[in-house]
Amino acid sequence: MNYEPSANLVGLITGVIAATFDISDKDAQTHAYRLAALAEGWGDPRARTIDWNYTVKRHLGSSLKWQSDADRKQFELHREQVASAYENFIQQKRRF
């Protein structure tokens, strides 16, 4: 049984990938197809509302070449800040 993800969703994700990474259109579409199939295949009706900008960077950021080193560094800094804030939150809850 083959699953075909929504062409609109694949197009949206392809655009995010192409704008973020130094990658051919064909390869961007291949990655987008896989991500869309996973999201929709899980049965999540909110697949279109996922923050694809973040999701693409999180899933592909370590394996593809970024178009902008500054964007990569900003994204990594953001992830570190979120992780640090989450860890601080957990530590505060443990004190009580």
Secondary structure as UniProt FT lines:
FT   HELIX           7..20
FT   HELIX           25..41
FT   TURN            42..43
FT   TURN            45..46
FT   HELIX           47..49
FT   HELIX           52..60
FT   TURN            61..63
FT   HELIX           69..95
//
